[in-house]
């Protein structure tokens, strides 16, 4: 099977995961769909740059995250978080529980920390894979992860909740 065919197969099998990542960045169904579509086009157009077809997972997540960050940068706006808007969508999955305070607080993290938490906790990527995806040292990923966990603990403690995170 060619790299192109493997990439297409991987995309088809994981498209909901990609949408979830994009949606968590922009909180808008149509923008998230556009981001995923653009990421797929870029990936397929540049599949020749992938040296190892076994690395499609981390390679595609890198394309997707870069597309998310580019979208936010191009639009130069803060993405608002309002429970009623985010969870009032056709797209439903257990991940989007409108009563999940941890997820609500994840959305409030800085972009750098939010990306690490979403990829590690919700997409189950290793910290090393996240390092490759983001193109930053593993120590930086670890630092962002632990910083985000501490921020989440503080936010939940301030609201009177137990802090059994991580």
C-alpha positions as CSV (number, residue, x, y, z in Angstrom):
1,X,0.0,0.0,0.0
2,X,1.4,3.4,-0.9
3,X,1.9,6.3,1.6
4,X,-0.9,8.1,0.0
5,X,-3.3,5.2,0.4
6,X,-2.2,4.7,4.0
7,X,-2.8,8.3,4.7
8,X,-6.2,8.3,3.2
9,X,-7.1,5.2,5.3
10,X,-5.8,6.8,8.5
11,X,-7.8,10.0,7.8
12,X,-11.0,8.0,7.2
13,X,-10.6,6.0,10.4
14,X,-9.8,9.0,12.6
15,X,-11.8,11.9,11.2
16,X,-13.9,12.3,14.3
17,X,-10.8,12.7,16.4
18,X,-9.5,15.4,14.0
19,X,-12.8,17.2,14.2
20,X,-12.7,17.1,18.0
21,X,-9.2,18.7,18.1
22,X,-10.2,21.4,15.7
23,X,-13.5,22.0,17.5
24,X,-11.7,22.4,20.8
25,X,-9.6,25.1,19.4
26,X,-12.2,27.2,17.6
27,X,-15.5,26.2,19.3
28,X,-17.3,26.5,16.0
29,X,-18.7,23.6,14.0
30,X,-18.1,25.1,10.6
31,X,-14.7,26.5,11.3
32,X,-13.6,23.1,12.7
33,X,-14.9,21.4,9.6
34,X,-12.9,23.9,7.4
35,X,-9.8,23.3,9.5
36,X,-10.0,19.6,9.2
37,X,-10.7,19.8,5.4
38,X,-7.7,22.2,5.0
39,X,-5.5,19.9,7.0
40,X,-6.5,16.9,4.9
41,X,-5.8,18.7,1.7
42,X,-2.4,19.9,2.9
43,X,-1.5,16.4,4.2
44,X,-2.4,14.7,0.9
45,X,-0.7,17.3,-1.2
46,X,2.5,16.9,0.9
47,X,2.4,13.2,1.6
48,X,5.7,13.0,-0.4
49,X,7.4,14.8,2.5
50,X,6.6,12.0,4.9
51,X,9.7,9.8,5.2
52,X,8.3,7.0,7.3
53,X,4.8,5.8,6.6
54,X,4.7,4.5,10.2
55,X,4.7,8.0,11.5
56,X,1.4,9.1,9.7
57,X,-0.3,9.6,13.1
58,X,2.1,12.1,14.5
59,X,2.7,13.7,11.1
60,X,-1.0,14.3,10.5
61,X,-1.6,15.7,14.0
62,X,1.2,18.1,13.4
63,X,-0.5,19.3,10.2
64,X,-3.8,19.5,12.0
65,X,-2.5,21.4,15.0
66,X,-0.6,23.8,12.8
67,X,-3.8,24.4,10.8
68,X,-5.7,25.1,14.0
69,X,-3.1,27.6,15.2
70,X,-2.9,29.2,11.8
71,X,-6.7,29.6,11.7
72,X,-6.7,31.3,15.1
73,X,-3.8,33.5,14.1
74,X,-5.4,34.5,10.8
75,X,-8.6,35.5,12.5
76,X,-6.8,37.2,15.4
77,X,-9.6,36.7,17.8
78,X,-10.1,35.1,21.1
79,X,-12.3,32.1,20.9
80,X,-15.1,32.7,23.5
81,X,-16.2,29.9,25.8
82,X,-19.8,29.8,26.5
83,X,-21.3,26.5,27.6
84,X,-24.6,27.1,25.9
85,X,-23.0,27.7,22.5
86,X,-20.4,24.9,22.6
87,X,-22.7,22.1,23.6
88,X,-25.7,23.1,21.5
89,X,-24.4,21.3,18.4
90,X,-25.4,18.4,16.3
91,X,-22.0,16.8,16.9
92,X,-22.4,14.8,20.0
93,X,-19.9,12.5,21.7
94,X,-19.3,11.6,25.4
95,X,-16.3,14.0,25.1
96,X,-18.7,16.9,24.9
97,X,-20.5,16.7,28.2
98,X,-22.0,20.1,29.0
99,X,-21.6,19.5,32.7
100,X,-17.9,18.5,32.6
101,X,-16.2,21.2,34.6
102,X,-12.7,19.8,33.9
103,X,-13.3,20.2,30.1
104,X,-14.7,23.6,30.6
105,X,-11.6,24.6,32.5
106,X,-9.4,23.0,29.8
107,X,-11.0,25.3,27.3
108,X,-9.9,28.3,29.4
109,X,-6.2,27.3,29.4
110,X,-3.7,29.1,27.3
111,X,-3.4,27.7,23.7
112,X,0.0,26.1,24.4
113,X,-1.2,24.3,27.5
114,X,-4.6,23.4,26.0
115,X,-3.0,21.7,23.0
116,X,-0.9,19.5,25.2
117,X,-3.8,18.5,27.5
118,X,-6.1,17.8,24.6
119,X,-3.6,15.7,22.7
120,X,-2.4,13.8,25.8
121,X,-5.6,13.3,27.8
122,X,-8.3,13.2,25.2
123,X,-6.4,11.9,22.2
124,X,-4.1,9.6,24.2
125,X,-0.9,10.7,22.5
126,X,2.3,10.3,24.5
127,X,4.2,13.3,25.6
128,X,7.0,12.3,23.2
129,X,4.5,12.2,20.3
130,X,3.2,15.6,21.3
131,X,6.8,16.9,21.2
132,X,7.2,15.7,17.7
133,X,3.8,17.0,16.6
134,X,4.5,20.5,18.1
135,X,8.2,20.5,17.1
136,X,9.3,21.5,20.6
137,X,11.5,19.7,23.2
138,X,10.0,17.0,25.3
139,X,10.9,19.0,28.4
140,X,8.8,21.9,27.2
141,X,5.8,19.6,26.6
142,X,6.2,18.1,30.1
143,X,6.4,21.6,31.6
144,X,3.3,22.7,29.7
145,X,1.5,19.5,30.8
146,X,2.3,19.9,34.5
147,X,1.6,23.6,34.4
148,X,-1.8,22.9,32.9
149,X,-2.6,20.3,35.5
150,X,-1.7,22.7,38.3
151,X,-3.9,25.4,36.8
152,X,-6.8,22.9,36.5
153,X,-6.3,21.8,40.1
154,X,-6.3,25.4,41.3
155,X,-9.4,26.3,39.3
156,X,-11.3,23.2,40.6
157,X,-10.1,23.7,44.2
158,X,-11.3,27.3,44.1
159,X,-14.7,26.0,43.1
160,X,-14.7,23.5,46.0
161,X,-14.1,20.3,44.0
162,X,-11.8,17.4,44.7
163,X,-8.6,17.6,42.7
164,X,-7.9,14.1,41.5
165,X,-6.7,15.2,38.1
166,X,-3.9,13.5,36.1
